[in-house]
């Protein structure tokens, strides 16, 4: 009990029953009520595992009742383990007992590969009329010959096509390419994130339609990953963000060389952040990786209100714009951050507390992982500012320190 509490687990009640059957194997049952895991709160968890002459079967039942402060749902997990195969299926029902997610997978292990195939479900209790996977309340047609296989040498082959009646779809497939060891593509068309994320317990609520593609190519010399993804009318935890796009190119070196990364974040068709960087693994005498990072990010009229969805309960919020450059350079255990930020019409406000603070336009320097404030002004309801001088040292993120002097005038 104390070990569970030390690990961050607590519960109202716990019941277990374990038995061994001759010629078969183990039967085990676990049930707990009011389970707390860090910030996660589960009303009821039941888990059963039992063996017969050919397989090991398991079932899980997880639910949150109507009074749960986080999310009301009822989820079922069913599966079996055989000598060279495993099957698992998941079903998630919402607060109105409406089926929002139903998907199964079968995994087969061979000496040279792991083969995965998708199925609608693996549980016989499900309505027999339902023969299609369901994601975000929407049924998808699934190709019968679908597969994703992992082979030695990090080689991946795939042919998975999910398409709804309205044209929404997701595809993962291999592309014939005589000049490459493997060529893999993922395409997403009008994938509604609103209903899908609403059905996944404890996942942040993201709204919008996802479109785009990811392309992975492996040659004799290197890998490359290129993506062009966009979410139209995106919202994060009910905070509207607009049309968000991400273009990304990654060239990893799996042989210990330098890996390269470049990316561009857009909002409503305009660049708001551009990232370029590299990573070089470096090993010391004890074979511990002390890799070198060299990354540079440019901010271009970045809307500060994009951060509001990440603030718990949105007790405070930001608006305005940020411009500038941030550089992150050094070994992974001693990164140094430098740069400069300029704020434009920036405010910090709180609706519950009825306050609104306006920031001055004095640039904020970042040097040696310190936020340097020199004559930085904050305005309240009048034009008499609070002036800040000093620094905030975040070189150790677990022990951030401040040395600030504040001056106010009537």
N, C-alpha and C positions, 0 to 999 in steps of 0.2 A: 504494500500500500504506500509506504513512504517513498519507495523508489519511483512509483508512478507520479506521486506529487512532486518529487524533485525534478522529474522530467517534464513537468508542466501539465500533467493530467489530473483531473479530479472528476468525481461522479457522485450521484446520490446513492445508487445501488449497483451492485455487480453480482451476477449469478453465473456460475460455470458448472459444467457437468462433462466429465471425460471418462470414457470407458473403452476397453479393448475387447474385441470379439474374436473368438478362435476361428482360424481359417480365413478371416476377412481383414480386420485391422481396426482402425481407430474410429470412434464416434465422439464428436466433441460439440458442445453447445456453449455459447456465451451470450449473455444479455445484460445490457447496462442501460440505466436511465440517467438523464440529466448529465451528459458527458461534456466536460469542458476541456478543450485542447487549445492552450494559449487564448486567442480571441474567438475561437470557434465554439459554438454552442449547439450540441446535438441532443434532442429530446430522448430519442430511443435508438439503440443499435442492437441488432440481433445477428449472430453469425453461427452457422452450422456447417460442420464438415464431417463426412462419413465415407467409408470405403466399402466397396464390394469386391467381387472377384476380378474385375477388369479395370476399375477406375476409382479415382478419388473425386467425389462430388462436393461442391460447396455452395452455400447460399448466404446472402447478406440482405438484411432489411434495415434501411436507415430512414428515419422520419423525423420531421419537425411539426409539431402541432400548431394550431391556429394562434396560440398565444406566444409563439417563439418570436423574440425581438429581431431576429436576423432574416429568416426566410422560411416559408412554409412549403414543404415538399415531402414526397414519399418516393424513395428510390429502392430498386431491387437489383441485385447482382447475382447471377446464376452461372455456374460453370462446372467443368469437369477436367480432370487431368488423367491422361492415358500414357502409355509407355512412350510414344513418339508424337503425341498430339495433345493440344489443349484447346478447349472451347470456353468462351465467356460471353455473356450478354448482359446489357444494362438497360433498364427502363426507369424513367424518371417522370413522375406525375406532379402536377402543380397543385396549388392550394384548392382548386376546384376539381381535383382528381382527374384532370385532363392530361392525356399522354403527350408529353412534349419532346422526349428523346427516347428512341428505341434503336439500339444498334448492337450487333454481335460481331465477334471475330473468332476465327479459327487459326491456330498456329500449329505448324508441323515442322519438326526439326529433322534435318538430314545431316549426314557427316559434313557436307559442304555449305549448307545454307539454312536459313530460317524463312519459311514461307508463310505469309499471312494472307488470309482472305476475309472479306467482310460478308456478314449475313444480316438479315433483318433483326433476328433475335435468336436466342438459344433456349428460350423457356416455353414449354408446352402450354402453360397456363394462359399465355397471351391469346387474344382473340384470333382464331384461325383465319379470319378474313383479311387480317393485316399481313401482307407479304412483302412490304417494302420498308426500308429503314426510315425512321422519322428523326428529323433534326429541327429543333425550333418549331414544333407542331406541324411541320410540313413533311409530307411523304416524298421520298425520292426513288426514282427508278435506278436500279443497280445492275450493272452488267454481270451476267452469270459467270463469266470467265475472269472475274476480277482477281487480282493478286498484287502483292508487294513482297519481293524476295530480297533478302540480305545475304550476300555472298562473301567469301573470303576476299581480302584485298579491298574492303570497303565498297564493294560494287553493289549497286541497287538496281533492280529491275521492277517495273510496275506497269499495271494497266487497270486503273480504277476510274470508273465514270459514274458519278452521281448526278442525276438530272431530275428536277421537279417538273410537273406539268406546265408551270408558267415560265420555264426556261432557266430558272435558277439552277446553277450547277457548279460542280467541282470535279476536276480531272487531275489525275496523277498518272503520267505515262512516260515510257522510254521512247526516245527518238533514235532511229537508225542513224549512225554516224561513223563512217569508216575511218575518220581521222581522230576519233576519241575513244577512250576506253569505255566511257559511259556518258550518256546525254539524257538528262532527266528534266521533265517540265511539270510544273504545277500551275493550273489555270483556275481562276475563280470568277464566276459570272453572277453579279447581282445577288450575292450571298447576304441574306438579312441577318445581321448580328443582333438585332434587338431581341427577337424571340429566343435565339439560341443562348445568348449570355444570360437572359432572364431565367432560363431553365437549369443552368449549371449552378449548383449550390455554392455559395460564398464567392462566386466570381464577380469581379466588378461589372457593373451594368454598362454595356457599350451599345449605342444605337447607331444605325447607318447601314448602308449597303456596300459590301466589300467587292471590289473588282480588281483584277490584275493578274500578274503571273510571276513565277519564280523559275529561274533556269539554272540548272547545275550541270557543269561540264567537267569531266576529268580527262586529261591528256597524259602522255608519258611523263611530262615535266611538272604539271601543277593542276590545281583545281581552280574553278571560278564559279562564283555564285552571283547572279544578277537578278534583281527584283524590281518591279514597278507596280506598286500597290496603291490603291486609293480607296478611301471610305467617304462616300457622299453623305452629306447631312449628318456628320458624326456628332455624337454627344457622349461624354464620359461622366457617369454618375449624374445624369440629367443636366450636365453643363454643356450647352451647345458649343461646338468647335468649328463648324463649317465643313467645307470639303477639304479633307486632309489627304495628302499624298506622300509617299515615301519611295524614293529611288535609291537603290543600294547596290554597290558592287563590292564583293569580298573575294580576295584572292588569297586563300590560306595556303601555307606551305606546311604540309604534314611531315616533312623530312627534317624539320628543325630550322628551316630558313626563315626569312622575313615574310610576314603576312601583311597584306595591304587592305585597307578599307576606305571607301569613300561613299558618302551618302548625302542626299538632299531632302529636306523636309519642306513641304509646301502647304500653304493654306489658301484656299480659293484661287488656286492657280499661280500664286506668287511664292517665291523662295523666302523662307523665314529662318532657315538654319542650314548651314553647309558644313559637313564634317569630312576631314581627311586625316588619315593616320596610318601608323604601322606598328607592328609588334614583332620583336626579335627575341626568341628564347635564348637565355644565357644561363648556363648551369655552373654552380660553384663546385668546390672540391668535394662537397658532400652530396653531389648530384641533385641539389635543390634548385628549382627554377627561380632565377632572379631576373626575369625577362625585362626588356627595355620597351617602354611605351613612348611613342612620339605622335601625339594627336593634337589637332587644331580645329576649332569650331568657330565659325563666324555667324553672328546673329544679325538678322536683317529685319527690322521692324517686327520683332517677335511679340505677339500679343501676350501680355502677362496673364490675362484671364484664362489662358489655357491651363494654368496650374490649379485653378479653383476646384476642378473635379477630384484632385488628389488630396484635398484638405478634408480631414474627417469632419462629418456633419456640416461642413462648409460654414463654420463659425466665423471665419474671416475670408476675405476675397481680395483679389487684385484686379486692377485694370490699368491700361496704358500700354506703352511699347518699350522694348529693350533692343538696343543695338550694341555691337561691340565684338570682341574676340576673346576667346578663352583657349589657352594652351595647356596641355597636360603632358609633361615630359618627365622621364626618369624610370628607375627600376620599380617593379611592381610593389615592392615593400617600402618605397620612399618616393612616391610620386610628388611632383611639384606642380602646382597650378598657378598660372599667371595670366594677365590680360587686363582688359578694361571694359567696363559696362557703362553705357549712357542710357538714362531713363528719360522717356518722353511722356509727359502728362500722366505720370504714374501715381496711383492711389492704392492705399490699403484701407479697406472698409470692413465693417461688421454690421450686418443688418440686425442681429439679435441685440447688440449693445448700442446701436444707434450712433456709431462713430465713423468718421471718414477723414483719413490723413493723406495729405498730398505730399509727395516727395519732390524735392528740388531737382534741378537738372545738372547738378555738379557730378562729373564722372566718378565712378567708383573703380578704384584700381584693385587689382588682385596681384599680389607679389609673394612668392615663396609660400603659397597656400594660406595666405592671409588676405582677408577682405579689408582694404585700407580705406578709411573714411577721413576725408580732409575737408572740413567745412561743409559737410553734407547736411542739408536742411530738411526738416519735416514740419509741415504746416497743419494746424488744426482748423478751427472755425474762423480764425482771424489771420492777419498777415504777419503776426509775430512768431517767427519760427523757433523751433528747437534745433540747435546746431550740434552735430556730432563730430567728434574728432577721436581718432584712435584706430584700433583694429580688432578684427575677429579672426582668431587663429583656428583653422579647421584642418591643420596638417595631420592631426590625430582625430579622426571623425568620432571616436568613442570618448574623446576628452577635449571637446571644443572649449576654448578659453576666450575671454573678452577683456580688452583694456580700452575702455571708452570714457570720454569726458563729454558731458552734456551741458550746454549753456542755453538758458532761456531768458527772455526779456519781456517785461510787461509792455 
